[in-house]
Amino acid sequence: DPLGLSADGDVRAFQRRRSTELKHGRIAMLATMGYITPELTGKFPGYLSWTQNLRFEDVPNGLAAISKVPAAGWLQILAYMSFCELSRGAGSDMENGRPGDFGFYALTSTDPAEKTKKLNSELANGRLAMMAIMGMFFQDGLTGSAWGDWALY
């Protein structure tokens, strides 16, 4: 804790920060894969919006997609995010004393040492993904592509 945020020993504040770090790390891991996957595998067939005649393949990757997705699409995304955040009750993970525990057990083990190792790996990978997605955003903003072609600069 280089900033001394946990120096006061407030367990509840530490759990809230850890819960927030885990959530942001998970979102960043998904966002990072969301940047990479369409480049490698292509996009869904069909329409993103029938009313606007907008196909998935018409939406560019990266930051350029923000202006292409219809307002109704953004409302759906916000509604789903709200559902995910509030469906179990805000702070439910801290009430049970396990930050980041929302009842989905992909990283589990009967061996406590193995489970701790997996959970620590998730935390480290989440931290890496937060840095990765910020780097992709920054490079996309500078070059128009998350991958960039530095030969042009």
Salt bridges, closest charged atoms under 4 A:
GLU21 OE1 - ARG18 NE 3.30
GLU21 OE2 - ARG127 NE 2.45
GLU57 OE2 - ARG55 NE 3.12
GLU85 OE2 - LYS23 NZ 2.73
ASP101 OD2 - ARG98 NE 2.53
GLU122 OE2 - ARG26 NE 2.60
